[in-house]
Amino acid sequence: MTKIFKALETMGAVVVFAMEVVRSTLSRPFFGNELIRMMWLLIIRCLIPVGLAVAPVGAVISLQGLEIFRMFGLDRMLSSLLGTAIFREYSPALASVMVAAQAGSSIAARIGTMRVRGQIDALAVMSVDPMRYVVVPGVIACAVVTPLLNVLTNFLGLFSGWVFAVPLGGVDHGAFIEHLTAQVTPADLWVGLGKCCLFGTSVGLIAGFLGMRVSGGAEAVGKAANDTVVATIVLILLVDYIVSYVLLGVGV
């Protein structure tokens, strides 16, 4: 029973923290240089890992799906499955998970280190709002960079799927493109981007929340970074299922 109350207390604290982040985002001053620095840092750290994580997915879908589609003589329609799966599910989820692993842990560790060293308190003493200067840029950076990375991984996933389907699998290129463009709509792209924006915001919020709650030494900083990765990945997968279920229910 105590664990349940503790979990509810933590959830309430996260909600209050999120409201504080929103308030700080909508107030001045806005530290644009810090935001740009954080965005560039996230792109550098996440670009290659995200690409390496998502690109092979298209190849796996083509490799496995081609055999099944050929059993029914429908190998030309493989690109329909590939496009929908990449745009709606695999690319947003895997891109967000890699951002959580690379960026979320880094943000939590950075904020936690500043907390341990007393830099957060020093900012408050200098009349600089720590939420506005430290947390908000990380949240916005995650919310913006994650969809941008998703756009790249969409193309990488489709390209790797095309390689295994057309040159290696013998599927006609014209039929592949025809069924891909017929099945994949702008709604699929917007759904994926919306998911990434939601997931990226969640990564930034949880990383900032756990980082600001660090107390102790280096061990506490490491625990915050690890907890950020675990919590955000579980949240991403859970929310992804709920959002997909709701969208399918309303026919989107």
C-alpha positions as CSV (number, residue, x, y, z in Angstrom):
1,M,0.0,0.0,0.0
2,T,2.9,2.3,0.8
3,K,4.3,1.8,-2.7
4,I,1.0,2.7,-4.3
5,F,0.8,6.0,-2.3
6,K,4.4,6.7,-3.2
7,A,3.7,6.1,-6.9
8,L,0.7,8.4,-6.7
9,E,2.7,11.0,-5.0
10,T,5.4,10.8,-7.7
11,M,2.8,11.1,-10.4
12,G,1.4,14.2,-8.7
13,A,4.8,15.7,-8.4
14,V,5.5,15.1,-12.1
15,V,2.2,16.9,-13.0
16,V,3.1,19.8,-10.8
17,F,6.6,19.9,-12.3
18,A,5.1,19.9,-15.9
19,M,2.8,22.8,-15.0
20,E,5.8,24.7,-13.7
21,V,7.7,24.0,-16.9
22,V,4.8,25.4,-18.9
23,R,4.6,28.5,-16.8
24,S,8.4,29.0,-17.2
25,T,8.2,28.5,-20.9
26,L,5.5,31.1,-21.3
27,S,7.3,33.7,-19.2
28,R,10.4,35.8,-19.8
29,P,13.3,35.9,-20.2
30,F,13.7,33.2,-22.8
31,F,17.2,31.8,-23.1
32,G,17.4,31.2,-26.8
33,N,21.1,30.6,-27.0
34,E,20.8,27.8,-24.4
35,L,18.0,26.2,-26.4
36,I,20.0,26.3,-29.6
37,R,23.0,24.8,-27.8
38,M,20.9,22.0,-26.4
39,M,19.3,21.2,-29.8
40,W,22.6,21.0,-31.5
41,L,24.0,18.8,-28.7
42,L,21.0,16.4,-29.0
43,I,21.4,16.2,-32.8
44,I,25.1,15.4,-32.6
45,R,24.5,12.7,-29.9
46,C,21.4,11.1,-31.3
47,L,21.8,11.3,-35.1
48,I,23.9,8.2,-35.7
49,P,22.4,6.0,-33.0
50,V,18.9,6.7,-34.1
51,G,19.8,6.1,-37.7
52,L,21.5,2.8,-36.9
53,A,18.5,1.7,-34.8
54,V,15.8,2.4,-37.3
55,A,17.4,1.8,-40.7
56,P,17.6,-2.0,-40.2
57,V,13.9,-2.2,-39.3
58,G,12.9,-1.6,-42.9
59,A,15.2,-4.4,-44.1
60,V,13.8,-6.8,-41.5
61,I,10.2,-6.0,-42.5
62,S,11.0,-6.5,-46.2
63,L,13.0,-9.7,-45.5
64,Q,10.3,-11.3,-43.4
65,G,7.2,-9.8,-45.0
66,L,8.3,-10.7,-48.6
67,E,8.1,-14.4,-47.8
68,I,4.6,-14.2,-46.4
69,F,3.3,-11.9,-49.2
70,R,4.7,-14.3,-51.8
71,M,2.7,-17.2,-50.3
72,F,-0.4,-15.3,-51.5
73,G,1.1,-13.8,-54.6
74,L,1.0,-10.3,-53.2
75,D,4.6,-9.4,-53.0
76,R,4.0,-6.2,-55.0
77,M,2.0,-4.9,-52.0
78,L,4.9,-5.3,-49.6
79,S,5.6,-1.5,-49.7
80,S,2.1,-0.8,-48.3
81,L,3.0,-2.7,-45.1
82,L,6.5,-1.3,-45.0
83,G,5.4,2.4,-45.4
84,T,2.6,2.2,-42.8
85,A,4.7,0.3,-40.2
86,I,7.7,2.7,-40.6
87,F,5.8,6.0,-40.6
88,R,3.3,5.2,-37.9
89,E,5.0,2.8,-35.5
90,Y,8.6,1.7,-35.8
91,S,10.3,5.0,-36.7
92,P,8.5,7.2,-34.0
93,A,8.9,4.6,-31.3
94,L,12.5,3.6,-32.0
95,A,13.6,7.2,-32.6
96,S,12.1,8.3,-29.3
97,V,13.5,5.4,-27.4
98,M,17.0,6.2,-28.7
99,V,16.5,9.9,-27.8
100,A,15.5,8.8,-24.3
101,A,18.6,6.6,-24.0
102,Q,21.1,9.2,-25.5
103,A,19.5,12.6,-24.6
104,G,17.3,11.8,-21.6
105,S,20.1,10.3,-19.6
106,S,22.5,13.1,-20.6
107,I,20.0,15.8,-19.5
108,A,19.2,14.1,-16.2
109,A,22.9,13.6,-15.5
110,R,23.7,17.3,-16.4
111,I,21.0,18.7,-14.2
112,G,21.8,16.3,-11.4
113,T,25.4,17.2,-11.5
114,M,24.5,20.9,-11.3
115,R,22.2,20.1,-8.3
116,V,25.0,18.2,-6.5
117,R,27.6,20.9,-7.1
118,G,25.3,23.7,-5.9
119,Q,25.1,25.4,-9.3
120,I,21.3,25.3,-9.3
121,D,21.2,27.1,-6.0
122,A,23.8,29.5,-7.4
123,L,21.6,30.4,-10.3
124,A,18.7,31.1,-7.9
125,V,21.0,33.4,-5.9
126,M,21.9,35.3,-9.1
127,S,18.1,35.8,-9.8
128,V,18.2,33.3,-12.7
129,D,15.3,30.9,-12.6
130,P,16.8,27.4,-12.8
131,M,13.6,26.0,-14.4
132,R,13.7,28.6,-17.2
133,Y,17.5,28.4,-17.8
134,V,18.2,24.6,-17.3
135,V,15.0,22.6,-17.6
136,V,12.9,24.4,-20.3
137,P,15.6,24.4,-23.0
138,G,16.0,20.6,-22.5
139,V,12.3,20.0,-22.8
140,I,11.8,22.1,-25.9
141,A,15.0,20.7,-27.5
142,C,13.7,17.1,-27.0
143,A,10.2,18.1,-28.3
144,V,11.7,19.6,-31.5
145,V,14.7,17.4,-32.2
146,T,12.8,14.1,-31.9
147,P,10.4,14.8,-34.8
148,L,13.3,16.0,-36.9
149,L,15.2,12.8,-36.3
150,N,12.0,10.9,-37.1
151,V,11.8,12.4,-40.6
152,L,15.4,11.2,-41.3
153,T,14.7,7.7,-40.0
154,N,11.5,7.4,-42.1
155,F,13.6,7.7,-45.2
156,L,16.4,5.4,-43.9
157,G,13.8,2.8,-43.0
158,L,12.1,3.0,-46.4
159,F,15.4,2.9,-48.2
160,S,16.6,-0.2,-46.4
161,G,13.3,-1.8,-47.1
162,W,13.5,-0.9,-50.8
163,V,17.0,-2.4,-51.0
164,F,15.9,-5.8,-49.6
165,A,12.6,-5.8,-51.6
166,V,13.6,-4.5,-55.1
167,P,17.3,-5.2,-55.9
168,L,17.6,-8.2,-53.5
169,G,14.0,-9.5,-53.4
170,G,13.1,-9.1,-57.0
171,V,10.0,-6.9,-56.4
172,D,9.2,-4.6,-59.4
173,H,10.4,-1.1,-58.6
174,G,7.3,0.5,-60.2
175,A,4.9,-1.6,-58.3
176,F,6.8,-1.0,-55.1
177,I,6.5,2.8,-55.5
178,E,2.9,2.7,-56.7
179,H,1.6,0.7,-53.7
180,L,3.8,2.8,-51.3
181,T,2.4,6.1,-52.6
182,A,-1.2,4.7,-52.7
183,Q,-1.1,3.4,-49.1
184,V,1.0,6.0,-47.3
185,T,-0.8,9.3,-46.8
186,P,0.2,12.7,-45.2
187,A,-1.9,11.6,-42.2
188,D,0.6,8.8,-41.6
189,L,3.5,11.3,-41.5
190,W,1.7,13.7,-39.2
191,V,0.7,10.8,-36.8
192,G,4.4,9.8,-36.6
193,L,5.5,13.4,-36.0
194,G,2.8,14.0,-33.4
195,K,3.9,10.9,-31.5
196,C,7.5,12.0,-31.6
197,C,6.6,15.4,-30.3
198,L,4.7,13.9,-27.5
199,F,7.4,11.3,-26.7
200,G,10.2,13.9,-26.9
201,T,8.4,16.2,-24.5
202,S,7.9,13.3,-22.1
203,V,11.6,12.5,-22.3
204,G,12.6,16.1,-21.5
205,L,10.1,16.4,-18.6
206,I,11.1,13.2,-16.9
207,A,14.8,13.9,-17.4
208,G,14.4,17.4,-15.9
209,F,12.2,16.1,-13.1
210,L,14.6,13.4,-12.0
211,G,17.6,15.6,-12.4
212,M,16.2,18.4,-10.2
213,R,15.3,15.8,-7.5
214,V,18.9,14.5,-7.2
215,S,20.4,14.7,-3.8
216,G,23.7,13.1,-2.6
217,G,26.7,12.5,-4.8
218,A,27.8,10.8,-8.0
219,E,25.8,7.7,-7.3
220,A,22.6,9.7,-7.1
221,V,23.4,11.3,-10.5
222,G,23.9,7.9,-12.1
223,K,20.7,6.6,-10.6
224,A,18.8,9.6,-12.0
225,A,20.2,9.0,-15.5
226,N,19.4,5.3,-15.4
227,D,15.9,5.9,-14.0
228,T,15.3,8.4,-16.8
229,V,16.0,5.9,-19.5
230,V,13.9,3.1,-17.9
231,A,10.9,5.4,-17.1
232,T,10.8,7.1,-20.5
233,I,11.2,3.9,-22.5
234,V,8.3,2.3,-20.5
235,L,6.2,5.4,-20.9
236,I,6.9,5.7,-24.6
237,L,5.9,2.1,-25.3
238,L,2.8,2.4,-23.2
239,V,1.6,5.7,-24.6
240,D,2.4,4.4,-28.2
241,Y,0.0,1.5,-27.7
242,I,-2.7,3.8,-26.2
243,V,-2.4,6.4,-29.0
244,S,-2.4,3.8,-31.7
245,Y,-5.4,2.1,-30.3
246,V,-7.3,5.3,-30.1
247,L,-6.3,6.4,-33.6
248,L,-7.4,3.0,-35.0
249,G,-10.7,3.3,-33.1
250,V,-11.5,6.7,-34.7
251,G,-10.3,5.6,-38.1
252,V,-7.2,7.8,-38.4
